[in-house]
Amino acid sequence: MSGTSALPAPRRFAWMLSPYALPLHALRILAKCALPLIIWFSLGRLVRWSLLLLAATVSHGSWYQARLVLVMFLFTLVVMTSLATTVGMLYVVREALLETRARRAGGEAKESLLGALNRTALVFAGIYTTWGFVRGDVRAFMNMDMLRAPTQLFDDAVKGENSGVMAGLVNLDPKVSLATMMVAYGVKWYFGRRHEAGNGRFSGVLATFGELAFAFYGINALAAAVGARSDWIGQRSAIAAWHDLMAGAQGSIPGWQQVSEWLGEVWPYVIDALAVPLAWLTVGILVYGAYAEDTQTTIRGTRLEQAAVHLERTHNWTRRALAKLSAGWTGRWIPLLNSLRLTARGGAPLFGLFALCYVGLHIGGDYLGRAGGYLLASDKQYFWLVTTEPVDYVKELVVTTVTMCLIAATFDLAATRSRLEGRGAVTAGTSEPDRPSPLS
């Protein structure tokens, strides 16, 4: 990419590149792209709501296990809809970014929405499930199933019957779960190989569907296996010794219990305030074609790179064992570390302000939802069933659209500052050196 820039002279518009201009930059993007953002959010919300209603309706009746297989299929489509909606909302604002204009001036071709979705879907799905964003979809399904027949759960409980309300995702027979999981794994494996080879326009999307279906269909089989072995595992000498060691540490080491309790209280706030915003920022970097998929690119230029060189010289079995042991950690943290490294190019204040705005926005969204509930409160019985969905829609519309603009603005400032300072353009997994910009 050329080192030329579509930006105005920095002395006149230096405030545009300041990390403290992030809120204004996000509002500028929102003002330019409000209509397509609202359309994308509304369509995604409508499709998601329809799939949830269909899944909740299908989850009751004869041929129960066959119905639950279909419910899990529909739920996978619900999650795919959430992924596609997020990617679409980030995609439609890219033309309002300063970095995109600079790329266009440098001769970079415009990427289609399908190309962006196909490239980012697999890693996006991993982040979505690993960091628990899927829990919102699970709660939505349970609420939909409950509200579909509000009194059925209590009526069946009085009769001593199992209604199956809100249990459509967990009642699948373990044998059926195992069989469907194997089919989903075949889909995941086949299209995953095609995606790695760069074949097929939809290979990444289909591999993502297989990945999600494999995880969701396998939940019941895994739960049954864990339940069958939990007692056995809990009584093993090593596990018992570990619990005894922790109990002894609390009694013998001064302050151990207080520190562990304090960490237990603080850690969820650290995750919500830092890790979750960084995960969403990683999604934005994925969509805009500035993501390194592997650990090697993340550690490039650091002291860990030399350690990785030594690791590559070890025996193949050693490398495989380390890969298996570190798979959970790398899948959870490597994308975030890479995202943080790319964002750090824009300066530490940029990420700090992004996290602060993200947290403040979601706190404000909670107050907005509460205010809507108060304004539409009524003494009429069950009137809240009518008002809850519109209030939630407005709240989620405001929070989601502004969040997408905030993510786009953070990426834009980080990538633009990195390019103008001559550290290379932030592109799809590469960091080719640019010619020094005359504006830097």
Secondary structure, DSSP 8 states (H G I E B T S, - for coil): --S---S--TTTSGGGGSGGGHHHHHHHHHHHHHHHHHHHHHHHHHHHHHHHHHHHHHTSSSSHHHHHHHHHHHHHHHHHHHHHHHHHHHHHTGGG-HHHHHHHHTT-----HHHHHHHHHHHHHHHHHHTTTHHHHHHHHHHHHHHHSTTHHHHHHHHT----TT-TTT-S-HHHHHHHHHHHHHHHHHHHHHHHTT--SSHHHHHHHHHHHHHHHHHHHHHHHHHHHHHHHHTSHHHHHHHHHHHHHHHHSTTHHHHHHHHHHHHHHHIIIIIHHHHHHHHHHHHTT----SHHHHHTTSTHHHHHHHHHTS-HHHHHHHHHHHHHHHHHHHHHHHHHHHHHTT-HHHHHHHHHHHHHHHHHHHHHHHHHHHHT--SSTTTHHHHHHHHHHHHHHHHHHHHHHHHHHHHHHHHHHHHHTTS----SS--------TT-
